[in-house]
Amino acid sequence: MAKEFNDANFQTEVLASDKLNVVDFWAEWCGPCRAIGPVIEELAKEYDGKVNIGKVNVDNNPQISVDYGITSIPAILFIKNGEVVDKLVGAQPKGNFVKKIEAHI
């Protein structure tokens, strides 16, 4: 299951992690966000133990969104060693996520 990242745990769960982190910035009211939700959950299961996959609700955690300049959702950041190494914006097919993950693990 995808983790829930928030203002309180982002530093320790994502930025301090030595794994690749896939962070989905989303909101309840966002249709495309809900559309890719099942894909994020599938990826979390498939890459369990290898990649840290989670979600940030932009309505509940505005500071992280501001820090990363999130202006459109869904926005998926690929963060490794505390740095953004890649990103996807908008609803994407699963294959696009897999390509990015495989390129960075």
C-alpha positions in Angstrom: 0.0 0.0 0.0 1.2 3.5 -0.8 2.4 5.5 2.2 0.8 8.7 3.3 3.5 11.4 3.3 2.8 14.7 5.1 4.4 17.9 6.4 5.4 16.0 9.6 7.1 12.9 8.1 8.3 14.1 4.7 11.9 14.8 5.9 12.4 11.4 7.5 10.3 9.2 5.1 11.4 10.8 1.8 14.4 13.1 2.0 16.4 11.0 4.4 15.6 7.7 2.5 18.4 6.1 0.5 15.8 4.5 -1.8 14.1 6.1 -4.8 10.9 7.8 -3.6 7.9 8.2 -5.9 5.7 11.0 -4.4 2.2 11.5 -5.8 0.8 15.0 -5.1 -3.0 14.6 -5.3 -6.4 15.8 -3.9 -9.7 14.2 -3.2 -11.5 16.5 -5.6 -9.1 15.8 -8.5 -10.6 13.4 -11.1 -7.2 12.5 -12.8 -5.7 12.0 -9.3 -8.3 9.5 -8.5 -7.9 7.8 -11.9 -4.2 7.1 -11.2 -4.7 6.1 -7.6 -5.0 2.4 -8.4 -1.8 2.6 -10.5 0.1 4.1 -7.6 -1.2 1.3 -5.3 -0.2 -1.4 -7.8 3.3 0.1 -8.1 3.6 0.3 -4.3 2.9 -3.5 -4.1 5.2 -4.4 -7.1 8.1 -2.3 -5.8 7.6 -3.0 -2.1 11.0 -3.0 -0.3 12.8 -1.5 -3.4 11.1 1.8 -3.9 9.4 4.1 -1.4 6.0 5.0 -2.9 3.5 7.4 -1.3 1.0 10.2 -1.7 0.8 13.8 -0.5 -2.6 15.3 -0.1 -2.0 18.9 -1.3 -5.0 20.2 0.6 -3.8 18.8 3.9 -0.1 19.5 3.4 0.3 22.8 1.6 3.9 23.4 2.7 5.4 20.5 0.8 3.4 21.5 -2.3 4.8 25.1 -2.0 8.4 23.8 -1.4 8.3 21.7 -4.6 6.4 24.3 -6.7 3.4 22.0 -7.3 0.9 24.0 -9.4 -0.9 21.2 -11.3 -2.0 17.8 -10.0 -1.5 15.0 -10.2 2.2 15.7 -10.1 4.5 12.8 -9.4 8.0 13.5 -8.2 10.8 11.0 -8.3 13.2 11.9 -5.4 16.5 10.2 -4.7 19.0 11.2 -2.0 16.9 14.3 -1.2 16.9 15.6 -4.8 14.2 15.5 -7.5 15.6 13.4 -10.3 12.4 13.2 -12.5 8.7 14.1 -12.6 5.5 13.4 -14.3 2.5 15.7 -14.5 -1.1 14.6 -15.2 -2.7 11.2 -15.5 -0.2 8.8 -17.1 -0.4 5.1 -18.1 1.4 2.7 -15.8 4.2 2.1 -18.3 5.4 5.7 -18.0 5.8 5.2 -14.2 7.6 2.0 -14.7 10.1 3.5 -17.2 10.9 6.3 -14.8 11.2 4.0 -11.8 13.4 1.5 -13.6 15.7 4.4 -14.9 16.4 5.6 -11.3 16.6 2.5 -9.1 
